[in-house]
Amino acid sequence: MTALTNLMDRVADATQDHPKLARIFRNALLNTLQTTVQRKEDGTTFVITGDIPAMWLRDSAAQVRPFLALAAEAPELGDMIEGLVRRQIGCILKDPYANAFNEEPTGRGHQADKTEMSPWLWERKYEIDSLCYPVQLAYLLWKNTGRTSHLNADFAAAARSILETWRTEQHHETRSAYRFERSDCPPTDTLTREGRGAEVGYTGMTWSGFRPSDDACTYGYLVPANMFAVVALRQLAEIAGVALDDSELAADSAALLAEIDGGIRAHAIVEHPAYGRIFAYETDGLGARHLMDDANVPSLLSIPYLGYVSADDPIYANTRRFVLSAANPYYYEGAAAQGVGSPHTPEGYVWHIALAMQGLTAADRGEKLRLLLLMADTDAGTGMMHEGFSADDPATYSRPWFSWANMMFCELLMDYCGIRVRTNGQEVRA
């Protein structure tokens, strides 16, 4: 594929002083295309995570995002991404509460969970971001290629399902029928109160059972996921008004956006004694707030990458300083690395996804390079990225085949080289 070869050559030329960066870039791009992306006879695209033979709505969108930069000049890549959007829309129409799907209705995955499972579902952990990522991918495909063939009646039906789900979960205690329980598992894999999760009060935000790590929320209003919902709703309103000519869907999206954003502003900003006004990671609308950040995206660190506010927003700037400090209980420093980890992996494990996000939201190009070199130095000699690794010993790591992390490295290196996905006719910049 000429466009892909040209991209790899361009990156290699721009990083001649650090040839390992280009080698990992090539490995990661080809690994994702050749081992995780499956084109189907019906024109859709099924994308596995790597070491798990199922498709997560979140991961699959993130895995193909860097290819959007080539989609206009390489129609085959545009077709692949459009096929994924169509597949994701079909998944949402099957069940807007599910996060991971089987390729066929095989019944593989967590069928014993106490929730409304079906043979199509690998897992049914409800996560707000699982509905945000497909909307964003559809929007970015439109903006990067001009394509609108994926913005059809099925897309509109899925969009209405997303709005209905988010409105229902604004009133989780009184309107939601969603329940999730798993037996014989860590506490983070199931929800309390007979599957309802911790009690919440109304805020205007929309409830989430689980984080993008697939770990249960401590408090039901996951702030960065609600921020991502605001961005997705803004994008959906534009799609509805321009591409779908559906003024009602556009108005409904804008109205919900305003309510969720109002909830964030009213309930998710706290005064920290050392960092000033910062965003909380979670809140319950009853006075409790969780001050932390997680490596998985959406995260507080990723706020400008998501497009909620710019990197120079004062509350984000304060939040970023908090996240990248010992005040964040999941920020780790060791002999080999320092960065954000997750309760999803052992204590002291830094995540490559978080290092990439730190670079993508950094204003200084030298800082981007520092983080790229740190990621390359902590690949344990594999030429690939991992999930988490010991900050003291990068040879100790989790998930050797994790496409999301690989593609986050690629996106950061492309950003460093001035190659960026476009939105609203403008390049995305931190």
C-alpha positions in Angstrom: 0.0 0.0 0.0 1.8 3.1 -1.3 0.3 5.5 1.2 1.3 3.4 4.2 4.8 2.9 2.8 5.2 6.6 2.2 4.0 7.3 5.8 6.6 4.9 7.3 9.3 6.4 5.1 8.3 9.9 6.2 8.5 9.0 9.8 11.8 7.2 9.4 13.3 10.3 7.7 12.0 12.6 10.5 13.6 10.3 13.2 16.9 9.4 11.7 18.7 10.1 15.0 16.4 7.6 16.8 15.9 4.7 14.3 14.2 2.5 17.0 11.2 4.8 16.9 10.6 4.1 13.2 11.1 0.4 13.7 8.5 0.2 16.5 6.2 2.4 14.3 6.4 0.0 11.4 6.0 -3.0 13.7 2.9 -1.5 15.4 1.2 -0.4 12.2 1.6 -3.7 10.4 0.8 -5.7 13.5 -2.5 -4.0 13.8 -3.4 -4.2 10.1 -2.3 -7.8 9.7 -3.3 -9.5 13.0 -6.3 -7.6 14.4 -8.2 -6.2 11.5 -10.6 -8.6 9.7 -12.5 -7.5 6.6 -15.8 -9.4 6.3 -17.8 -10.4 3.3 -20.7 -8.1 4.3 -18.4 -5.1 4.0 -17.9 -4.6 7.7 -14.7 -4.7 9.6 -14.1 -6.7 12.9 -11.2 -5.6 15.0 -9.9 -7.7 17.9 -7.9 -6.2 20.7 -4.9 -8.4 20.1 -4.8 -11.1 22.8 -8.6 -11.3 23.3 -10.6 -12.6 20.3 -13.4 -10.1 20.7 -14.1 -6.5 19.6 -14.3 -3.7 22.1 -16.1 -0.6 20.7 -13.5 1.6 22.5 -10.4 -0.3 21.6 -11.3 -0.9 17.9 -11.9 2.8 17.3 -8.6 3.8 18.9 -6.8 1.0 17.0 -7.7 2.5 13.6 -7.6 6.2 14.5 -4.1 6.8 13.1 -5.1 5.4 9.7 -7.6 8.3 9.4 -4.6 10.5 8.4 -4.3 8.4 5.3 -7.9 7.6 4.6 -8.4 10.3 2.0 -5.5 9.3 -0.2 -5.8 5.5 0.5 -9.4 4.5 -0.2 -8.8 1.0 0.9 -8.0 2.3 4.4 -11.1 4.5 4.2 -13.2 1.5 3.3 -11.7 -0.5 6.2 -12.6 2.3 8.7 -16.0 2.7 7.2 -16.5 -1.0 7.6 -15.6 -0.7 11.3 -18.1 2.1 11.8 -20.8 0.1 10.2 -19.9 -2.9 12.4 -19.9 -0.7 15.6 -23.3 0.8 14.7 -24.7 -2.8 14.3 -23.3 -3.7 17.7 -24.9 -0.6 19.3 -28.2 -1.6 17.7 -27.9 -5.0 19.2 -27.3 -3.7 22.8 -26.2 -0.2 23.7 -25.1 -1.4 27.2 -22.5 -3.9 25.9 -18.8 -3.1 25.7 -17.4 -6.1 23.8 -18.8 -8.3 21.0 -18.2 -11.6 19.3 -17.6 -11.9 15.6 -20.6 -14.1 15.3 -23.4 -15.2 17.8 -21.1 -17.9 19.2 -21.8 -17.3 22.9 -18.2 -16.9 23.7 -17.1 -14.7 26.5 -18.8 -14.0 29.9 -22.1 -15.7 29.3 -22.5 -16.6 33.1 -22.7 -12.9 34.1 -26.0 -11.9 35.7 -27.2 -9.3 33.1 -29.0 -9.5 29.8 -26.5 -11.4 27.8 -26.9 -12.7 24.3 -24.6 -14.9 22.1 -23.4 -11.8 20.2 -21.9 -10.3 23.4 -18.5 -11.1 24.8 -19.1 -8.8 27.8 -21.9 -6.4 28.9 -20.1 -4.0 31.2 -21.7 -0.6 30.6 -19.2 2.1 29.9 -20.1 5.6 28.5 -17.0 5.7 26.3 -18.2 2.6 24.4 -20.9 4.8 22.9 -18.6 7.8 22.5 -15.9 6.2 20.4 -18.1 5.0 17.5 -19.7 8.5 17.2 -16.3 10.1 17.2 -14.9 7.7 14.7 -17.8 8.2 12.3 -17.4 12.0 12.7 -13.6 11.9 12.0 -14.1 9.6 9.0 -16.4 12.2 7.6 -14.1 15.1 8.3 -11.0 13.4 7.0 -12.4 12.0 3.8 -15.7 13.7 3.1 -17.5 10.4 3.2 -21.1 10.3 4.3 -22.2 6.8 3.2 -21.8 5.6 6.7 -24.0 8.3 8.1 -27.2 6.5 7.1 -30.5 5.3 8.7 -28.7 2.7 10.8 -26.4 5.4 12.2 -29.4 7.6 13.0 -31.1 4.8 14.8 -28.0 4.0 16.8 -27.6 7.7 17.6 -31.2 7.8 19.0 -30.4 4.6 21.0 -27.3 6.4 22.5 -29.4 9.4 23.5 -32.1 7.3 25.0 -29.5 5.3 27.0 -27.7 8.4 28.3 -31.0 10.1 29.2 -32.1 6.9 31.1 -28.8 6.8 33.0 -29.1 10.4 34.0 -31.7 8.9 36.3 -30.0 5.7 37.1 -31.7 5.1 40.5 -35.3 5.5 39.2 -35.3 4.6 35.5 -32.5 2.2 34.7 -33.1 -1.5 34.3 -29.4 -2.2 33.8 -27.8 -4.6 36.3 -24.5 -6.4 36.3 -23.1 -9.0 38.6 -20.2 -11.5 38.1 -19.4 -14.3 40.5 -16.0 -15.5 41.8 -14.1 -12.4 40.6 -12.3 -9.4 42.0 -14.6 -6.7 43.4 -13.7 -4.4 40.5 -15.3 -6.9 38.0 -18.8 -6.6 39.5 -21.3 -4.0 40.7 -22.6 -3.7 44.3 -26.2 -3.4 45.4 -27.4 -6.4 43.4 -25.8 -5.1 40.2 -26.8 -1.4 40.4 -23.5 0.0 41.7 -23.0 2.6 44.4 -25.9 5.0 45.0 -26.0 8.2 43.1 -28.0 11.4 43.1 -29.1 13.4 40.0 -26.5 15.8 38.6 -27.3 16.2 34.9 -24.3 13.9 34.1 -25.0 10.3 32.9 -24.1 7.3 34.9 -21.5 4.7 34.0 -21.1 1.2 35.6 -17.5 0.8 34.5 -14.4 2.7 33.6 -12.5 2.4 30.3 -10.3 -0.1 32.1 -13.4 -2.3 32.4 -13.1 -1.9 36.2 -16.2 -0.9 38.2 -16.6 2.8 39.0 -16.2 3.7 42.7 -18.8 6.5 42.1 -21.2 6.4 39.2 -20.5 9.7 37.5 -17.2 9.1 35.7 -16.1 12.6 34.8 -13.7 12.2 31.8 -16.3 9.8 30.2 -19.0 12.5 30.7 -16.6 15.0 29.1 -16.2 12.6 26.1 -20.0 12.4 25.9 -20.2 16.2 25.6 -17.7 16.1 22.7 -19.5 13.2 21.1 -22.9 14.9 21.4 -21.4 18.1 19.8 -20.1 16.0 16.9 -23.5 14.1 16.7 -25.4 17.4 16.6 -23.2 18.5 13.6 -23.7 15.2 11.8 -27.4 15.3 12.4 -27.8 18.9 11.2 -25.5 18.7 8.2 -25.1 15.1 7.0 -28.4 13.7 8.1 -30.6 16.8 7.8 -32.3 15.8 11.0 -33.0 18.9 13.0 -34.8 17.0 15.8 -31.8 14.7 16.4 -29.5 17.8 16.3 -31.6 19.6 18.8 -31.9 16.6 21.1 -28.1 16.1 21.0 -27.4 19.8 21.8 -29.9 19.7 24.7 -28.4 16.6 26.3 -24.9 18.1 25.8 -25.9 21.2 27.8 -27.3 19.1 30.7 -24.2 16.9 31.0 -21.8 19.7 30.7 -23.7 21.7 33.3 -23.5 18.6 35.6 -19.7 18.5 35.1 -19.3 22.2 35.9 -21.6 22.0 39.0 -20.4 18.7 40.6 -17.0 17.7 39.2 -14.7 20.7 40.0 -13.0 20.6 43.4 -10.6 22.9 45.3 -7.4 21.0 45.9 -5.1 22.3 48.7 -2.0 22.1 46.6 -3.2 22.3 43.0 -6.2 24.7 43.1 -9.4 24.0 41.1 -9.2 20.6 39.5 -11.5 18.1 37.9 -12.4 15.0 40.0 -12.2 11.6 38.4 -15.6 10.4 39.7 -18.4 11.8 41.8 -21.8 10.5 43.0 -23.9 13.6 43.2 -24.2 13.1 46.9 -21.0 14.9 48.0 -18.4 12.2 47.4 -15.6 12.8 44.9 -12.7 10.5 43.8 -9.4 12.4 43.2 -7.2 10.2 40.9 -6.6 9.4 37.3 -6.4 6.1 35.3 -4.2 5.3 32.4 -7.1 4.3 30.2 -8.7 6.8 27.8 -10.9 8.7 28.5 -8.9 10.0 31.4 -8.4 13.4 33.0 -5.0 13.6 31.3 -6.7 13.2 27.9 -9.2 16.0 28.3 -7.7 18.2 25.5 -7.1 15.2 23.3 -10.8 14.4 23.6 -11.6 18.0 22.7 -13.5 19.0 25.8 -11.3 21.9 26.7 -7.9 23.1 25.4 -4.6 22.3 27.1 -4.2 25.9 28.3 -7.6 25.8 30.2 -6.6 26.7 33.8 -8.6 23.9 35.4 -7.1 21.4 33.1 -3.6 22.8 33.7 -4.1 22.3 37.4 -5.6 18.9 36.9 -2.7 17.8 34.7 -0.2 18.9 37.4 -2.2 16.8 39.9 -2.3 13.8 37.6 1.4 13.8 37.0 2.3 13.9 40.6 2.4 11.7 43.7 -0.9 13.2 44.7 -2.5 10.9 42.1 -2.5 7.5 43.8 -1.8 5.8 40.4 1.2 7.9 39.4 4.3 5.8 39.8 8.0 6.6 39.7 10.7 3.9 39.4 14.3 3.3 38.3 13.3 3.0 34.6 10.2 5.1 34.2 7.6 7.4 35.7 4.0 7.8 34.6 0.4 7.0 35.2 -0.8 3.5 35.9 -4.1 1.9 36.8 -5.7 -0.2 39.5 -6.3 -2.6 36.7 -2.7 -3.7 36.8 -0.3 -4.3 39.7 0.9 -1.4 41.8 4.0 0.3 40.3 3.1 -0.5 36.7 3.2 2.4 34.3 1.1 2.2 31.1 2.3 2.9 27.6 -1.1 4.3 26.7 -0.7 6.9 29.5 2.8 7.9 28.4 1.5 8.4 24.8 -1.4 10.5 26.1 1.0 12.6 28.2 2.9 13.3 25.0 -0.1 14.0 22.9 -1.3 16.6 25.4 2.1 18.2 25.9 2.8 21.5 24.2 6.6 21.1 24.0 7.9 19.0 21.1 11.0 18.1 23.2 8.7 16.6 25.8 7.0 14.5 23.1 10.3 13.1 22.0 11.3 12.4 25.6 8.2 10.3 26.1 8.6 8.5 22.8 12.1 7.5 23.7 10.9 6.4 27.2 8.3 4.2 25.5 10.9 2.8 23.2 13.3 2.1 26.0 10.6 0.2 27.9 9.5 -2.2 25.2 11.4 -5.0 26.8 13.2 -5.6 23.5 10.0 -6.8 21.8 9.6 -3.9 19.3 6.0 -3.5 20.6 4.1 -1.6 23.3 2.5 -3.3 26.3 -0.4 -2.6 28.7 1.5 -2.0 31.9 5.1 -2.5 32.9 7.1 -2.3 36.1 8.5 1.2 36.6 11.6 -0.4 38.0 11.9 -3.3 35.5 10.3 -2.9 32.1 11.0 -6.6 31.4 8.1 -7.3 33.7 5.0 -6.3 31.8 1.4 -7.3 31.0 -0.2 -8.1 27.6 2.5 -8.6 25.0 -0.1 -8.3 22.2 -2.1 -5.1 22.9 -3.0 -3.2 19.7 -4.5 -0.1 21.4 -1.1 0.6 23.1 0.8 0.0 19.8 -1.4 2.5 18.0 -1.2 5.1 20.7 2.6 5.0 20.2 2.0 5.5 16.5 -0.3 8.4 17.0 2.2 10.2 19.2 5.1 9.6 16.8 2.9 10.9 13.9 2.0 13.9 16.0 5.8 14.5 16.7 6.4 14.4 13.0 3.5 16.8 12.2 1.1 14.2 10.9 -2.3 14.6 12.5 -5.8 13.5 12.2 -8.1 16.4 11.1 -11.3 17.5 12.6 -13.5 20.4 11.5 -11.0 21.0 8.7 -8.2 21.6 11.2 -5.5 19.4 12.4 -6.0 18.1 16.0 -3.4 19.8 18.2 -2.9 19.6 21.9 
